[in-house]
Amino acid sequence: MNKIIVVFIFLGLISCATKVKDTQLYGKCKIPMYGCNQLKLNKNMTFEYFIFADVGGENLTNGTWKVHNRDTLILNSYAQPSKEEIEDEKVFSAFANPKYIVNQLIILKRNKIIFIPKNKNSKLFSLRKTELNQQKWK
């Protein structure tokens, strides 16, 4: 009997490991759109991060994600910074208008994701899960 319980607990933990079984969109953009952040996690372990800033224009970053510790995902954009840019550290100053995403940690909660800051200059922020038809880029 104890072995059966252990097997069910193990299977339950494995099923919770990724939590992304279908494509999911996080972040809702208001109209008029002065600023907007959206993150789309695809079930094939790719992501699209869209940001629109009224003055700064829009940016779309694509990359891959992987699971870390059951409730944490690690995002990496396809484009990666050079060694000089990494040493400069301006690449990591904020997640506001990313040219690159390098080992960005996000916590995946039930209906939202929380971006974990890489340094003291960045602020923790979260995006709520929303319907896929609310996607603001093509």
N, C-alpha and C positions, 0 to 999 in steps of 0.2 A: 504493500500500500504506500509506504514512504517513497519507494522508487517512482511510482506513478505520479505522486505529488511533485517530486523533484523534476520529472520530465515535463509536466505541465507548466511549472514555473519557468523552466529553461526555455520552452517554446514561447511562452508569453514574453520573456525578455528579448528573444530574437525577433519576434514580430514587432516589438516597439523600437527596435534598433534604428531603423531609418525613418519611420513615421511619414515618409514621402512615397506613397504608393501610386499617386496620380499627380499630374501637374497641378501645382498650387501657386496662387498669386497672393502676394502680401503688399499692402499699401493701397490706400484709396486716395485718388486725386479729386480735389474739389473744383467746382466750376464757379467763377473763373479760375483758371489754373495759373497761379502765380508761382507755385512751387509744387513739385511732385516727386516722390520716391516710390518706386515699385520694384519688387524682387519676384521673379518667376522661377520657381524650382521645378524642373522637369524630371519626370520619373526615370529618364535615361542618364541621370546624374550630371546634367548640364544646367546652367542658370543664365538668366538675362537680368541685368540690373539697369533700370532706367531711371534717370534723374532729369528733371526739368526745373530750371531756375529762370525766373522771368528775365533777368538781365543776362545771365550766363548762357542761355540757350539750353539745348538738350544733349544728353550723352547716353549712349547705350553700351554697356560692357558685357561681354559674354565670357563664359568660362565653365569650369567644372566644380562640382562639390563632392565631398566625401564625408562619411560619418566619423565622428570622434566622440567617444563616451556616450553613446546612445541618444543623448539629447542635444548634442552640439554638432554643427556642421562646419566644415572648413571650405571657404570659397577661394578659388584661384582663377584669375582671368587668363585667357589664352595669351594675351600680350603680357610680358613680364618686364620689369625695369632692368636697366643695365646695372652693372656693379657700381658705377659712379652715382647713379640715381639712388641706389640703396644706401650708399654711404652718406649722401646728402640728407636723407630722411624726410625731405619735403613730400615725397611720394606718400608717406604714411601719416601726414598731418591731420587728415580728416577723411571721412567717407562721403563727403558732400558732393564732390565732383570727380570721381576716381578715373584716372587714366589707367591705373593698374589696380588689381585686387590681389594681394599676396597674403596667403594664409589668414584671411579674415575669419574670425570665429563668430558664429551666430548661435544663439540658443534657440532651439525650436520648442516652443510651448504649444499648448493645444490649439489656440486660435491666433497666435502671434509669434513673431520672431523678435529677438533682442540682439542688436549688434553690440559686440563687446569691443570697447575702445582699445586701440593698439598703444596709445600713449596718453599722457595726462592732458594733452591739448584737445583730444577728441572727447566728445560726450557720448554717453550711452543713449541709444534711442531704439525705438521699436516700431514695427509695422504690423498692423492687424491683417488677418487673413480676409480676403475679399473674393468676389466672384470673378472667374476668368474673363467674362465679357466686359469687365471694367478696365482691361489692359489699355494703356494710352499710347502705345507705339505699335507699329506694324512690322 
